[in-house]
Amino acid sequence: MEFSGNIRKLITQMGDVVQYTLPIGEQKIPFNELIGKNFTISYGGEINCIACGRKSKKSFAQGYCYPCFSSLPECDSCIMSPEKCHFTEGTCRDAEWGIKHCMQAHYVYLARSSGIKVGITRGTQIPTRWMDQGAIEALPIIKISQRYYSGLIEVIFKEHISDRTSWQKMLKGEVVDGSLIDTRDELLALCGNNLQSLSSEWNPEDFKILSDEQSIRINYPVEEYPTKVKSFNLDKQPVISGRLMGIKGQYLIFDNGVINIRKYAGYNLTFTVE
């Protein structure tokens, strides 16, 4: 079996086990059924921007050409740091995009990917965000009316808990124990005064603590976790081969290394499956 074309990030679907599909060219390839098979992935040097389609020598922000990276709202610095949102200042790169994506309900959540971390996501991205991160458990803890506010809350929580995932530990299946519900309660107690002070500036409907939510468990199609993690780099090694052992987050896990599919969005790749 062989398929080729420009790829996008893996599509996830929640189930007893996460179901993965790879968009490549005009096709969508179910990937769970390919676990256990031998692969060769080849990169011929062609990249097309996932926004405008133009050829690019280098990919920025996981799939964009430099002009799009410099001008599109989804590539602005406030996407990675939502507390820096400048929509109300009238300087959003695209106000219509900002209304659709940022001025919508967001959730502050806890997730267990390696350690327990805090994060934020748009309501429409639940549970996709968690599956993309490789989280095995997640718990929404606060619902908020817009992205900027969720970023401010995340900043408060980051004084007590990380917002990072150790992707190597996540891929090795090394996950710390602990209750997300207990962690939520501890965080809310520690940050109660700061949260109250912050939310006092908002309308009551802008901010809701989700004290009755239960955590969501997520299972991934992995036959065997690696003991050591070697990350393939197609820009330096354009042909890689190995046996697919599983998929977690946006990573294909082979018997001799891993590859972050999302990193190569827009790359024209050829997959050969024995």
RAPE-V311435 format. One record per backbone hydrogen bond with DSSP energy under -0.5 kcal/mol. CO is the residue of the C=O (numbers start at 1). NH is the residue of the N-H. E is the energy in kcal/mol with one decimal. If there is no record, write none. Layout:
co=[CO:CO]
nh=[NH:NH]
e=[E:E]
This chain:
co=[1:3:5:6:7:11:13:19:20:20:21:21:22:22:23:24:27:28:29:31:32:34:37:38:39:40:41:42:46:47:49:54:60:63:64:65:66:67:68:68:72:73:76:76:77:77:81:82:86:86:87:94:95:96:97:98:98:102:102:105:106:107:108:108:109:110:111:111:112:112:114:115:115:117:119:121:122:123:125:127:127:128:129:130:130:131:132:136:137:138:139:141:142:143:144:146:147:148:149:150:151:152:153:154:156:157:157:162:165:166:167:168:169:169:170:171:173:179:180:181:182:183:184:185:186:187:189:191:192:193:194:195:196:198:199:203:204:206:208:209:210:216:219:220:221:228:230:230:233:233:238:240:242:242:243:243:244:245:245:246:248:250:250:251:251:252:252:253:253:254:257:258:259:259:260:260:261:262:264:266:267:267:268:269:270:270:271:271:272]
nh=[273:271:269:25:266:21:19:13:31:32:11:23:24:29:8:27:24:30:22:34:35:37:244:274:242:272:240:270:268:56:53:49:64:50:60:69:70:71:71:72:75:76:79:80:80:81:84:85:89:91:90:98:99:100:101:102:103:104:147:123:144:121:141:142:119:139:113:117:136:137:176:113:114:111:109:107:125:126:129:130:131:132:133:134:135:134:250:218:112:216:110:210:108:208:106:150:151:152:153:154:155:156:157:158:159:160:161:118:167:170:171:172:173:174:173:226:175:183:184:185:186:187:188:189:190:191:192:195:196:197:198:199:200:201:202:206:207:145:143:211:213:138:18:222:247:230:232:258:236:237:43:41:39:244:245:255:36:223:224:253:251:261:262:248:253:254:259:245:246:257:254:232:252:261:263:264:264:265:267:48:7:269:44:5:42:272:3:273:40]
e=[-3.4:-3.1:-2.4:-2.6:-3.2:-2.0:-2.7:-1.6:-2.6:-0.8:-3.2:-0.6:-0.6:-2.7:-1.7:-2.3:-2.3:-0.6:-2.7:-1.8:-1.4:-2.0:-2.7:-2.5:-2.0:-2.8:-2.3:-2.2:-2.5:-2.3:-1.2:-2.7:-2.8:-2.7:-2.8:-2.6:-2.2:-0.7:-0.7:-2.9:-1.4:-1.5:-1.7:-0.5:-0.6:-1.5:-2.6:-1.8:-0.8:-1.5:-2.0:-2.4:-2.3:-1.9:-2.6:-2.4:-2.1:-1.0:-2.9:-2.5:-3.0:-1.9:-3.1:-1.8:-2.2:-2.9:-0.7:-2.8:-3.0:-0.8:-2.7:-1.5:-1.0:-2.3:-2.9:-3.0:-2.3:-1.4:-3.4:-0.5:-2.1:-2.7:-1.3:-0.7:-2.3:-0.8:-0.5:-2.5:-2.8:-3.1:-2.5:-2.6:-2.6:-2.3:-2.8:-1.7:-2.2:-1.8:-2.0:-2.3:-2.0:-1.4:-2.2:-2.3:-1.2:-2.5:-1.5:-2.2:-1.1:-2.6:-2.1:-1.3:-0.5:-2.6:-0.9:-0.6:-0.9:-2.3:-2.6:-2.4:-2.3:-2.6:-2.7:-1.8:-2.6:-2.7:-0.5:-2.8:-2.5:-2.4:-2.4:-3.1:-1.3:-1.4:-1.8:-2.2:-1.1:-1.7:-2.9:-1.3:-0.9:-1.9:-2.8:-1.8:-1.6:-0.6:-0.6:-2.8:-1.1:-3.0:-2.5:-2.8:-3.4:-0.5:-0.5:-1.5:-3.1:-3.3:-0.8:-3.1:-2.3:-2.4:-0.6:-2.0:-0.5:-0.7:-1.9:-3.4:-1.4:-0.7:-2.9:-3.2:-2.3:-1.0:-0.6:-0.6:-1.2:-1.6:-2.3:-2.7:-2.1:-0.8:-0.9:-2.0:-2.5:-0.5:-2.0:-0.5:-1.8]
